[in-house]
Amino acid sequence: MSQEVNIEIKKQTGIITLNTADGLNAINRKILSELAEAAVSLDMNNAVKVIIIRGNDKAFSSGLDVNDFLADTGSDAIDEMYENFEKIADVKKTVIAAVSGYALGIGCELVLACDIVLASESACFGHPDLSLGIVPGFGATQRMPYAVGKAKTMEMILTGRAMNAHEAERCGIVSRIIPLRYLLDEACNTAERIAAMPDLAVNTSKELIKTAVSNTNLEEGLEIEKQVYKSSISSDEFRQNLTEMAKKQD
């Protein structure tokens, strides 16, 4: 693992921490690959019963790494990223997101793929993808309606309006709001409570709940979203907007 993706095991909890140098935790192909590798390895580790994914005080993840996308937005690269994202979403063990600061774009989609979401009051959830001329590509159009309903999903994605922690809690994205200084401790406490339960009962309950909030067309919907996303990132509008964003970040 690189310094950008850290793994720590405390008692029966595996903690994955995003830690980019600028603190914004933008996700590129390498980071997403390492996130998937970390999640799968912890899922297969018999000493680990629960997984926590976290960022830092400033950002859980600010979204996709713009410069990485400028370098390569080919179909194979997107397929690789999509496969790695789904490895994280398909983890069998309970996954807790500890969210502080920005959770935007793929960062928000990573939150939606987790089972329990604990957030500080500074947490901010949003999908600015359409401002670049692309659609969300890692599950937002399919998973978010199950969390917040059609109308709220439409507003967030079509307008790009961000949602603060309190609104996210009311809508069902966030399980609980925790003071920042206690966020990781409470995530670990929650993990320990789950780890104390019988494994089969926990894992079976998780699958039953996932079945209840999805339907048989979820995988089909995700595939359709991926294909539309791959088409949109090939557009001239997206490339131009991405170039302008990269100039502002330099």
N, C-alpha and C positions, 0 to 999 in steps of 0.2 A: 504494500500500500504506500501511496505517496503521503506527503505531509497534508495534502488537501482532504484526504479521507482517513480519519483515525478510528481505530477500533479499541474498545476497552471492555473488559468483562468484570462486572462487579456482582459478586454472589452468583445468582442465576440469570443475570440480565446482561445482554450484549448491547453496548452503546456505540452507535455509529455517529461520528461528529464530522460535519462539513466544516472545513477550515481553510478557505482560500486566503491568500496574502492580504487582499484588500478588504476582507471581511464581508463581502457581498454574496459570496458563495454561488456565483453564477455557475451553471452546469454545462460542461462540454462533454464530448464523447468519452474522453479519458475518465473524467470524474464519474460519469454515469456508469461506465463499465466497472469502476472500482466500487461504487455504491452497490451495484448488483452483486459483485463478487463478495463483498462484505456481508450483504444480507443473506446470500445463499450459504456462505460458510457458517454463519451464526445459526441459520435455520437447521443445518445439518449437525451442529455441535450439541451433543447430548447433555452437556453441562449448562447449556443456555435454554431457558424456557420462554423468555420474553425479549423483544428487541426494541430499543429506543433509537429513533433517528432525530437528530437535533442539529442546529446551526450555532450561531452565537447571538449576543444581545442585539446586534444590528440587523441580522438577516438569517432567516432559515434558509432561504435561497431566493435571490432576486430574479431568477429566470435563466434562460439559455445564454450561454456565452456568445455574444455577438460576433466576436472575431473568429471563433471556431466555425460558426455558420458561414461567414464570408469565405473561409478557406475551403469548405466542402459542404455543399447541400445536395449532394447526389443521392439517388435512390438507395444505394447500398448503405451509405452512411446513416440515413434515416431508419432503414430496416434494422441496422445494428443497434441504434439507440432505442428503438421501439422494443426490440427483443430484451434488451437489458432492463428497460423500465418495467416490462411485464414480469421479469424475474423477481423484481422487488414486490410488485403487486400480488404475485402468486405465492409469497412466503406463507407457510402453513402456521407458523407460530404467531402469537399476537404481536402486532407492531404498534408502538406508541410514538406519535409525533410530538415533540416538545418544541413549540413554535414561539419565537420572539422576533419582532421586526418583520421585514418583508418576506412574504410567501407569494411570489408572483409567477405567472406563466407556469412553466414546468415545476416550479417550486410549489405552487398551489396544487398542481396535479399530483405531486408526490404526497402532499398532505391528504388529499382525497383518497389516495391508495392505501393509507394507513387505517388502522382499526379504531384507535382512540386518539383524540387530539387534545392536548393540553396546551394552553396558550397564555402568554403574558398579555398585559393590557396594551403593549406596543405592537402586537401582532397585526398585520395588514395583509389581506388576501385579495388577489385580483388577477385579471387576465387582460393585459394590454395588447394581446396578439394582433387584434384586428387593426390597430393603429399602424402596424407594419405591413398590412395587406395579406396576412395569413390567418388561418384558423388555429385554435388550440389543437395540438397534435398528440397529446399523451393522455387522453381520457376525459378531459373536462366536459365536453359536450355530452358525454354518456354517463359519467359518474356524478357530476354535480346535480343534475335534476333529481336524482335519488336522495341527495342530501338536503337540497333547499327548494325543490320544486321548479316547475317550468318557468314561471314568471320571473323569479329572482335570478335564475340561470340566464334567461334572455337578457335581462338588464345588465348583469355583470359582464357577460361576454360581448354583447352588441354595443354597449357604451364604454366598456373598459373601466367603469366605476369600481373603485376598491371598496372592500368591506372591512370595517374595523373588528376588533376582537369581540366586542359586545354584540354587534349585529350578527357576527358569525356564530356566536353561542346561541342567540335566539333562533337562528335559522337551522341549526343542527350540524354545522361543520365542526364547531368546537365543542368538546365534551364539557370542559370547565376552564375558567379563567383563574390563573394562579399568579400571585405577585412574582415579579421577575426573579427576585433573590431566592425564591423557593421553587422555581419551576423545575429544575433538574431533580431536586430532592423529591418533589412530589411525583414526578414521572417515575423515579426509581421506587418510591413507596408503592405506587400503583402497580408497577411491574412485580414487585415482591408479593403483593396480595394475589395477583394472578398466578404467579409461580407456585404459590402455596396450594393452589387448587389441583385436583387430579388432571393429568395431561389429557387423557382421552376426553373428559368432559369439557375441558376448555376448547380443545381443537374442534370437537364436534359442534359445540355451541357456536363457535366462530363461523363454521361452514353453513350452519342452519340460518344464522342471521344474514350472512351474505346472500344466501338463496332467497330469503324473504324480501330483500331490498333490490334485488335484480330480477331479470327475467331471462327467458331462453334466448332473447335477441341481443344480449349485452355484447357478446363476442362479435356478432355480426356488426353491431353498431360501432364497436371499436375499430373493426377492420375498415368500415366505410370512412370513419373519421381519419384514419391513417392515410388512406388513399387520397382523400381531399386535401389533407395537410401536405402530402408530398407534391401534389399538383400546385398548391398555392405557393410553396417555397421556390418553385421554378419560375415564378412570374417576375417580370422586369420591375414591377412596383415594389415587391418585397426586397429585391436586391438593392434598389435605390434607397429605400427607407433604412435598410440595414447598414448601408455604407454611411449614410448620414449619422446614424446612431453611433457607429464606431468612431467617427471623427469627433463627436462630442465627448466620448469616453477617453480618447487619447490625450 
